[in-house]
Each structure stands twice: as C-alpha cells, then as structure tokens.
Amino acid sequence: MHKFDEMYEQLPYAGAAIRQHYKRYDQWLAKQPGEVMRARREVKESLRSSDAKRLAAARASVDAAKIALGERGPVWWDDGTEFDRHVVTNTPYADWYVISTGRRAGRLAGG
C-alpha cells in the first residue's frame, strides 16, 4: 500500500480514534484499479519535480485510465435525457437526489 496521506500512519484502525471519512477513503482507495493509482502517483511525483512534460504525460495517463473505466468520455448510458449541464435539483432527477442525499430539492439562489 502506498502512503497517500496521514491516515496510513494510523492503520490498522483503532476504535473511534480514526474519523469515519478516513475509513471510507481507505475503502475507496482499495477499490481503485492499479492503473489509475499508478497514474495518480505519477502526477504527484511530476508535480514535485516541476517537469511540465512529465506532468502532461501523467495527466494524460490518468485521463486514459478514467475513460477506460467509464468515468470520463462520452456518455455510455442512454436514458433519453440530456441534463448533463444542469443542477440536479432543476431536473427530473430532483426526487432521486432528495432520496439519495437527504437534502432538500429546490432552485438554487439566482437560478
């Protein structure tokens, strides 16, 4: 496992001393494909080295890995709607948003 932040100094988890979001972050990291994580580490290292060409290549690797996962790129689902540039609370998905997040749906200020 690679150290991404201070949470790894405290593993394994010991009671309530570790905040819950660190546990979720650790679980999320564990699910990430190796290719994506290698590319992200390369971005981190290239930022430290201040090498612009290396950084551009590393970011391109992250982009390619995310496209392969379906996180970026063309829409791969077809539900017949076009709301990708809309605030969710102003779309037919507003009810789903309320149920899944517990937040109140409504128009945003100025919208």
C-alpha positions in Angstrom: 0.0 0.0 0.0 1.3 3.5 -0.8 1.1 6.4 1.6 -1.4 8.9 0.3 -1.8 10.9 3.5 -1.5 10.7 7.2 -4.2 8.1 7.6 -1.8 5.3 6.7 0.4 6.1 9.7 -2.6 5.2 11.9 -3.6 1.9 10.3 -4.9 -0.5 11.4 -7.9 1.3 12.7 -8.1 1.5 16.5 -11.5 2.2 17.8 -13.2 5.6 17.3 -9.8 7.4 17.2 -9.9 7.4 13.4 -12.5 9.5 11.8 -15.1 7.7 9.7 -14.3 9.5 6.5 -10.7 8.1 6.6 -12.2 4.6 6.7 -14.4 5.4 3.7 -11.4 6.9 1.9 -9.3 3.9 2.6 -12.1 1.6 1.3 -12.4 3.8 -1.8 -8.7 3.7 -2.5 -8.7 -0.1 -2.1 -11.3 -0.4 -4.9 -9.4 1.8 -7.4 -7.7 -0.1 -10.3 -3.9 -0.2 -10.1 -3.5 1.6 -13.4 -5.4 4.7 -12.1 -3.5 4.8 -8.9 -0.1 4.4 -10.7 -1.1 7.3 -12.9 -2.1 9.4 -10.0 1.1 8.7 -8.2 3.0 9.8 -11.3 1.1 13.1 -11.3 2.1 13.6 -7.7 5.7 12.9 -8.4 5.8 15.0 -11.6 4.3 18.0 -9.6 7.1 17.6 -7.1 9.8 17.5 -9.9 8.3 20.6 -11.7 8.7 18.7 -15.0 5.9 20.1 -17.3 6.3 17.3 -19.9 6.2 14.6 -17.3 3.2 16.2 -15.7 1.3 16.4 -19.0 2.1 12.7 -19.8 1.0 11.7 -16.3 -2.3 13.6 -16.5 -2.9 12.0 -19.9 -2.4 8.6 -18.3 -5.0 9.4 -15.6 -7.4 10.6 -18.3 -7.0 7.5 -20.3 -7.5 5.3 -17.3 -10.6 7.1 -16.3 -12.0 6.9 -19.8 -11.4 3.2 -19.8 -13.4 3.0 -16.5 -16.3 5.0 -17.9 -15.7 7.9 -15.5 -14.8 10.3 -18.4 -15.5 10.4 -22.1 -18.7 10.0 -24.0 -21.9 9.1 -22.1 -22.2 5.3 -22.1 -25.7 5.1 -20.8 -28.9 6.1 -22.7 -31.9 7.1 -20.6 -33.1 9.5 -23.2 -32.3 12.7 -21.2 -29.9 15.5 -21.7 -29.3 17.1 -18.3 -25.5 16.8 -18.1 -25.1 20.6 -17.7 -28.0 21.2 -15.3 -28.2 21.5 -11.5 -29.7 18.2 -10.4 -32.4 19.9 -8.4 -33.7 21.5 -11.5 -34.1 18.3 -13.5 -36.4 15.3 -13.4 -33.8 13.7 -11.1 -34.6 16.0 -8.2 -36.7 13.4 -6.3 -33.9 10.9 -6.7 -31.4 13.5 -5.4 -33.6 14.2 -2.3 -33.9 10.5 -1.5 -30.2 9.6 -2.1 -28.7 12.6 -0.3 -31.4 13.6 2.2 -31.0 17.2 1.0 -34.0 19.4 0.2 -34.6 19.9 -3.5 -35.2 23.4 -4.8 -34.0 26.1 -7.0 -30.5 27.4 -6.2 -30.2 31.1 -5.5 -30.2 33.1 -8.7 -31.4 30.1 -10.7 
